[in-house]
């Protein structure tokens, strides 16, 4: 393999699901990656080098070309709006963006406060709804905001809804379904088009064949 492909991914569930797809597409990845504290892991037989990044940072690595391709959630792409090509819905790590709050939250409030780690998504969504809100950006424990009076509602990722339930919150509106997408750096797509097209094609066959 004379042309390495660098891939940015979040560590954890998304990485494991994406690696499984690549194995099903006949790329010889190790059965069990040994990360330890490593942030860069190589798979020489596949000609692939993986960078482990925070989910919100994946698109940034790809945009700046330090990674040729990446796997990022649709929520990240909506929020970050980076200059990357979104080439394939991998149909993994399914969840959705939703508005939530305490039961009986008063919808007639004037300019309610909304806490979220997705300020751009939240601002655009409520603008489309014709509702004026004050968006408060948080980086963690979003569910805490309504409980302590910081915000009236939250916008966050929902998977099973269990976290909302455990904190006494209820889902109010669904914004957007979210899955992980394969993204590509525009320059890499020109320079390494054959290898990247091959990866996209082989993964497409797996995804469309229902093997994900």
VOBA-1610 file (N, C-alpha, C; in pm, whole numbers, padded with zeros to 5 digits, always signed):
BEGIN
Unk+00087-00119+00000Unk+00000+00000+00000Unk+00090+00123+00000Unk+00090+00198-00110Unk+00184+00309-00123Unk+00121+00445-00097Unk-00006+00449-00068Unk-00071+00577-00044Unk-00158+00566+00082Unk-00110+00628+00190Unk-00183+00622+00315Unk-00304+00715+00312Unk-00409+00671+00377Unk-00527+00754+00398Unk-00538+00782+00547Unk-00547+00909+00583Unk-00562+00946+00724Unk-00710+00971+00753Unk-00756+00916+00864Unk-00898+00919+00898Unk-00916+00972+01040Unk-00996+01076+01055Unk-01028+01130+01187Unk-01161+01072+01235Unk-01160+01023+01358Unk-01282+00965+01416Unk-01287+00993+01565Unk-01409+00996+01620Unk-01419+01001+01765Unk-01391+00862+01823Unk-01329+00857+01939Unk-01305+00730+02006Unk-01435+00682+02068Unk-01454+00553+02075Unk-01574+00499+02139Unk-01668+00434+02039Unk-01798+00450+02063Unk-01900+00380+01985Unk-01890+00407+01836Unk-01873+00534+01797Unk-01867+00566+01654Unk-01747+00499+01589Unk-01631+00503+01659Unk-01512+00439+01603Unk-01536+00290+01583Unk-01589+00224+01684Unk-01610+00080+01676Unk-01707+00044+01563Unk-01814+00121+01550Unk-01912+00092+01445Unk-01854+00119+01306Unk-01776+00228+01293Unk-01715+00260+01164Unk-01608+00157+01128Unk-01529+00114+01228Unk-01427+00013+01203Unk-01491-00118+01159Unk-01605-00151+01217Unk-01677-00273+01176Unk-01720-00263+01030Unk-01768-00146+00988Unk-01805-00126+00848Unk-01684-00146+00756Unk-01571-00089+00797Unk-01451-00102+00714Unk-01406-00248+00704Unk-01418-00322+00812Unk-01383-00465+00807Unk-01477-00540+00713Unk-01607-00508+00721Unk-01704-00572+00632Unk-01677-00537+00486Unk-01614-00420+00464Unk-01578-00378+00328Unk-01443-00436+00286Unk-01395-00533+00365Unk-01271-00608+00336Unk-01143-00526+00351Unk-01145-00430+00442Unk-01021-00363+00478Unk-00963-00435+00600Unk-00836-00477+00593Unk-00777-00559+00700Unk-00737-00476+00822Unk-00836-00445+00904Unk-00808-00374+01029Unk-00792-00476+01141Unk-00716-00441+01244Unk-00703-00532+01359Unk-00841-00561+01420Unk-00858-00681+01471Unk-00985-00716+01537Unk-01008-00631+01660Unk-00899-00594+01726Unk-00911-00514+01847Unk-00797-00413+01851Unk-00829-00287+01828Unk-00727-00183+01834Unk-00682-00164+01979Unk-00552-00154+02000Unk-00498-00127+02133Unk-00459+00021+02138Unk-00546+00100+02199Unk-00523+00243+02202Unk-00434+00286+02318Unk-00466+00239+02439Unk-00399+00294+02556Unk-00424+00444+02558Unk-00317+00521+02564Unk-00329+00667+02560Unk-00297+00723+02422Unk-00281+00637+02323Unk-00246+00682+02189Unk-00361+00758+02125Unk-00326+00860+02050Unk-00424+00936+01974Unk-00413+00910+01824Unk-00305+00842+01784Unk-00285+00805+01644Unk-00258+00655+01639Unk-00337+00583+01560Unk-00322+00438+01548Unk-00315+00403+01401Unk-00220+00319+01364Unk-00202+00281+01224Unk-00255+00140+01197Unk-00306+00122+01076Unk-00344-00010+01026Unk-00270-00028+00894Unk-00141-00069+00900Unk-00055-00072+00781Unk-00110-00155+00667Unk-00168-00270+00697Unk-00216-00357+00589Unk-00328-00293+00510Unk-00403-00205+00576Unk-00512-00134+00507Unk-00465-00002+00450Unk-00343+00040+00487Unk-00293+00170+00442Unk-00368+00285+00503Unk-00412+00265+00630Unk-00492+00367+00697Unk-00430+00408+00829Unk-00440+00536+00858Unk-00392+00591+00985Unk-00509+00666+01049Unk-00542+00631+01172Unk-00657+00689+01241Unk-00614+00792+01345Unk-00676+00910+01340Unk-00659+01012+01444Unk-00782+01007+01533Unk-00762+01002+01662Unk-00874+01001+01754Unk-00899+01143+01803Unk-01021+01189+01789Unk-01052+01328+01820Unk-01185+01339+01892Unk-01209+01453+01954Unk-01340+01482+02010Unk-01439+01490+01895Unk-01564+01445+01916Unk-01661+01447+01805Unk-01674+01582+01737Unk-01673+01692+01814Unk-01688+01825+01757Unk-01565+01870+01677Unk-01451+01799+01695Unk-01327+01841+01628Unk-01300+01766+01498Unk-01372+01657+01474Unk-01342+01574+01356Unk-01348+01656+01227Unk-01456+01731+01209Unk-01471+01808+01085Unk-01362+01913+01070Unk-01311+01965+01182Unk-01204+02064+01178Unk-01076+02001+01124Unk-01042+01881+01172Unk-00923+01810+01122Unk-00935+01784+00972Unk-01054+01745+00929Unk-01074+01715+00786Unk-01069+01844+00704Unk-01133+01949+00752Unk-01133+02076+00679Unk-00991+02126+00656Unk-00905+02114+00756Unk-00768+02166+00747Unk-00672+02068+00681Unk-00721+01950+00641Unk-00640+01859+00562Unk-00544+01772+00637Unk-00543+01777+00770Unk-00456+01685+00844Unk-00515+01545+00845Unk-00644+01534+00815Unk-00708+01406+00790Unk-00772+01412+00652Unk-00754+01306+00574Unk-00814+01302+00440Unk-00965+01286+00449Unk-01007+01197+00537Unk-01149+01171+00554Unk-01180+01162+00703Unk-01307+01162+00735Unk-01346+01153+00875Unk-01485+01096+00888Unk-01519+01059+01010Unk-01654+01013+01040Unk-01710+01107+01146Unk-01817+01178+01110Unk-01873+01279+01199Unk-02024+01269+01200Unk-02084+01298+01315Unk-02229+01298+01326Unk-02289+01413+01248Unk-02410+01392+01198Unk-02479+01499+01125Unk-02500+01620+01214Unk-02513+01598+01346Unk-02528+01710+01438Unk-02407+01802+01435Unk-02287+01741+01430Unk-02163+01819+01424Unk-02155+01897+01294Unk-02192+01833+01183Unk-02185+01899+01054Unk-02283+02015+01046Unk-02401+01998+01104Unk-02499+02107+01107Unk-02449+02224+01191Unk-02385+02193+01302Unk-02339+02298+01393Unk-02214+02368+01342Unk-02117+02290+01295Unk-01986+02345+01259Unk-01982+02406+01120Unk-02058+02350+01025Unk-02064+02401+00888Unk-01924+02421+00829Unk-01845+02315+00836Unk-01708+02318+00786Unk-01704+02296+00634Unk-01591+02336+00574Unk-01572+02322+00430Unk-01521+02181+00401Unk-01614+02085+00404Unk-01583+01946+00374Unk-01692+01890+00284Unk-01661+01780+00217Unk-01762+01710+00138Unk-01826+01603+00225Unk-01957+01603+00231Unk-02030+01494+00298Unk-02068+01394+00190Unk-02003+01279+00189Unk-02015+01189+00074Unk-02101+01066+00098Unk-02122+01028+00225Unk-02196+00904+00249Unk-02256+00903+00389Unk-02385+00868+00396Unk-02450+00843+00524Unk-02417+00698+00563Unk-02341+00681+00670Unk-02299+00547+00711Unk-02410+00474+00787Unk-02512+00547+00825Unk-02628+00487+00893Unk-02588+00415+01022Unk-02496+00475+01096Unk-02455+00421+01225Unk-02473+00528+01333Unk-02473+00484+01458Unk-02485+00574+01574Unk-02608+00665+01561Unk-02721+00603+01530Unk-02844+00680+01509Unk-02897+00741+01638Unk-02937+00866+01629Unk-02999+00938+01740Unk-03072+01057+01678Unk-03107+01158+01757Unk-03171+01275+01698Unk-03155+01396+01789Unk-03163+01513+01729Unk-03160+01638+01803Unk-03302+01674+01843Unk-03318+01715+01968Unk-03452+01745+02017Unk-03451+01863+02113Unk-03567+01923+02129Unk-03590+02025+02230Unk-03655+01955+02349Unk-03606+01983+02469Unk-03663+01921+02589Unk-03675+02024+02699Unk-03755+01992+02799Unk-03773+02082+02912Unk-03848+02013+03023Unk-03879+02086+03126Unk-03958+02032+03236Unk-04103+02015+03193Unk-04174+01917+03248Unk-04316+01901+03215Unk-04393+02030+03245Unk-04481+02068+03153Unk-04561+02188+03176Unk-04487+02317+03147Unk-04373+02308+03080Unk-04297+02429+03045Unk-04386+02522+02963Unk-04394+02647+03002Unk-04487+02741+02942Unk-04439+02787+02805Unk-04511+02748+02700Unk-04469+02779+02563Unk-04495+02924+02527Unk-04578+02994+02606Unk-04609+03134+02573Unk-04506+03231+02628Unk-04400+03179+02690Unk-04297+03267+02745Unk-04237+03358+02637Unk-04203+03479+02675Unk-04136+03571+02585Unk-03986+03548+02595Unk-03922+03520+02481Unk-03777+03498+02473Unk-03728+03401+02581Unk-03775+03276+02578Unk-03726+03178+02675Unk-03578+03150+02654Unk-03513+03104+02761Unk-03371+03070+02753Unk-03356+02924+02714Unk-03266+02900+02620Unk-03241+02765+02570Unk-03093+02732+02588Unk-03064+02627+02664Unk-02925+02585+02686Unk-02891+02473+02587Unk-02771+02478+02532Unk-02732+02378+02433Unk-02583+02382+02405Unk-02531+02272+02352Unk-02395+02273+02298Unk-02400+02292+02146Unk-02519+02320+02094Unk-02540+02342+01951Unk-02604+02480+01930Unk-02533+02588+01960Unk-02594+02721+01951Unk-02638+02759+01810Unk-02562+02721+01708Unk-02601+02756+01571Unk-02726+02680+01528Unk-02731+02552+01561Unk-02848+02472+01527Unk-02972+02525+01599Unk-02957+02553+01728Unk-03071+02601+01807Unk-03121+02736+01755Unk-03029+02826+01729Unk-03067+02959+01680Unk-03143+02949+01549Unk-03091+02868+01456Unk-03156+02853+01326Unk-03292+02786+01339Unk-03302+02685+01426Unk-03428+02612+01441Unk-03538+02704+01494Unk-03510+02777+01601Unk-03613+02862+01659Unk-03647+02981+01568Unk-03547+03024+01491Unk-03575+03129+01392Unk-03675+03079+01289Unk-03657+02955+01244Unk-03750+02896+01146Unk-03888+02877+01205Unk-03894+02858+01338Unk-04023+02842+01405Unk-04089+02977+01433Unk-04016+03085+01403Unk-04069+03218+01430Unk-04071+03252+01578Unk-03980+03189+01653Unk-03977+03210+01798Unk-03845+03274+01840Unk-03852+03380+01917Unk-03733+03448+01965Unk-03691+03385+02097Unk-03566+03339+02103Unk-03514+03277+02225Unk-03377+03335+02258Unk-03335+03315+02380Unk-03198+03348+02421Unk-03122+03217+02435Unk-03019+03200+02353Unk-02942+03076+02352Unk-02822+03087+02445Unk-02809+02989+02535Unk-02697+02983+02628Unk-02612+02862+02591Unk-02485+02882+02560Unk-02398+02774+02518Unk-02333+02705+02638Unk-02350+02574+02647Unk-02286+02492+02750Unk-02211+02379+02681Unk-02115+02321+02751Unk-02036+02213+02693Unk-02063+02077+02755Unk-02141+02073+02861Unk-02171+01944+02923Unk-02285+01957+03021Unk-02343+01841+03059Unk-02453+01838+03155Unk-02564+01935+03117Unk-02605+01929+02992Unk-02708+02020+02943Unk-02838+02004+03023Unk-02866+01880+03063Unk-02991+01853+03134Unk-03000+01927+03267Unk-02887+01970+03320Unk-02886+02041+03448Unk-02951+02179+03438Unk-02940+02242+03321Unk-02981+02382+03306Unk-03125+02410+03348Unk-03225+02330+03304Unk-03362+02360+03349Unk-03383+02331+03497Unk-03306+02237+03549Unk-03326+02195+03689Unk-03282+02303+03787Unk-03186+02385+03748Unk-03136+02488+03839Unk-03181+02629+03797Unk-03267+02634+03696Unk-03322+02762+03655Unk-03236+02843+03560Unk-03131+02782+03504Unk-03047+02854+03408Unk-03118+02872+03275Unk-03199+02773+03238Unk-03267+02778+03109Unk-03407+02717+03123Unk-03493+02753+03027Unk-03629+02699+03025Unk-03635+02569+02945Unk-03551+02562+02843Unk-03548+02443+02758Unk-03403+02410+02724Unk-03383+02293+02666Unk-03252+02255+02615Unk-03267+02202+02473Unk-03160+02210+02398Unk-03150+02142+02269Unk-03031+02048+02280Unk-03057+01919+02262Unk-02949+01823+02281Unk-02976+01697+02199Unk-02873+01612+02193Unk-02885+01483+02127Unk-02963+01388+02218Unk-03056+01313+02159Unk-03132+01212+02232Unk-03110+01077+02163Unk-03077+00977+02242Unk-03060+00842+02189Unk-03177+00755+02234Unk-03179+00723+02362Unk-03288+00641+02416Unk-03390+00725+02493Unk-03351+00846+02532Unk-03438+00930+02613Unk-03426+00903+02761Unk-03341+00807+02798Unk-03329+00769+02938Unk-03271+00881+03024Unk-03172+00954+02970Unk-03112+01063+03047Unk-03214+01173+03076Unk-03296+01205+02977Unk-03402+01303+03001Unk-03496+01255+03111Unk-03538+01130+03101Unk-03632+01074+03198Unk-03575+01075+03339Unk-03449+01036+03352Unk-03386+01030+03484Unk-03372+01167+03548Unk-03373+01271+03467Unk-03361+01407+03518Unk-03494+01483+03517Unk-03602+01409+03498Unk-03734+01470+03507Unk-03771+01560+03391Unk-03704+01542+03276Unk-03732+01624+03158Unk-03814+01546+03056Unk-03882+01618+02971Unk-03960+01553+02866Unk-03924+01614+02731Unk-03933+01533+02628Unk-03906+01583+02493Unk-04024+01666+02445Unk-03994+01785+02391Unk-04098+01877+02345Unk-04111+01879+02193Unk-03997+01873+02123Unk-03998+01879+01977Unk-03878+01802+01924Unk-03894+01739+01809Unk-03782+01675+01740Unk-03732+01770+01631Unk-03601+01791+01629Unk-03543+01883+01530Unk-03493+01808+01406Unk-03410+01706+01426Unk-03345+01641+01312Unk-03293+01504+01351Unk-03314+01405+01263Unk-03254+01274+01282Unk-03103+01284+01256Unk-03025+01209+01332Unk-02879+01218+01323Unk-02819+01078+01305Unk-02730+01066+01207Unk-02646+00948+01192Unk-02505+00996+01161Unk-02410+00905+01161Unk-02272+00943+01131Unk-02248+00941+00980Unk-02174+01041+00935Unk-02149+01058+00791Unk-01999+01048+00760Unk-01968+01002+00640Unk-01831+01003+00591Unk-01806+01137+00524Unk-01703+01208+00570Unk-01671+01339+00512Unk-01529+01336+00456Unk-01505+01423+00359Unk-01377+01422+00286Unk-01324+01563+00271Unk-01193+01577+00285Unk-01127+01705+00258Unk-01126+01729+00106Unk-01167+01847+00060Unk-01175+01872-00085Unk-01043+01853-00159Unk-00932+01896-00098Unk-00802+01880-00164Unk-00762+01733-00171Unk-00784+01661-00061Unk-00754+01518-00059Unk-00834+01444-00165Unk-00958+01490-00187Unk-01042+01424-00287Unk-00983+01438-00427Unk-00915+01548-00451Unk-00849+01567-00581Unk-00717+01490-00589Unk-00641+01488-00480Unk-00508+01428-00480Unk-00511+01276-00464Unk-00611+01227-00391Unk-00619+01083-00363Unk-00755+01028-00407Unk-00801+01075-00521Unk-00937+01044-00563Unk-00963+00895-00582Unk-00866+00821-00634Unk-00889+00679-00660Unk-00909+00601-00531Unk-00822+00627-00433Unk-00834+00554-00306Unk-00960+00595-00232Unk-00991+00723-00230Unk-01109+00768-00158Unk-01236+00720-00225Unk-01240+00725-00359Unk-01357+00674-00430Unk-01377+00524-00403Unk-01267+00452-00392Unk-01275+00309-00363Unk-01335+00285-00225Unk-01290+00364-00126Unk-01342+00350+00010Unk-01491+00381+00012Unk-01529+00490-00054Unk-01670+00530-00057Unk-01755+00421-00124Unk-01707+00369-00234Unk-01782+00267-00307Unk-01798+00139-00225Unk-01690+00096-00163Unk-01698-00029-00086Unk-01786-00013+00038Unk-01778+00103+00102Unk-01864+00127+00217Unk-02010+00142+00174Unk-02032+00206+00059Unk-02169+00222+00007Unk-02235+00087-00014Unk-02161-00009-00065Unk-02217-00141-00089Unk-02258-00208+00041Unk-02179-00188+00147Unk-02211-00245+00277Unk-02334-00179+00336Unk-02335-00045+00333Unk-02447+00030+00391Unk-02577+00001+00316Unk-02572+00008+00184Unk-02692-00012+00103Unk-02738-00157+00106Unk-02643-00247+00134Unk-02679-00388+00145Unk-02737-00426+00279Unk-02746-00326+00369Unk-02805-00350+00499Unk-02717-00425+00595Unk-02583-00422+00571Unk-02490-00495+00657Unk-02433-00411+00768Unk-02475-00285+00779Unk-02421-00197+00883Unk-02477-00231+01020
//
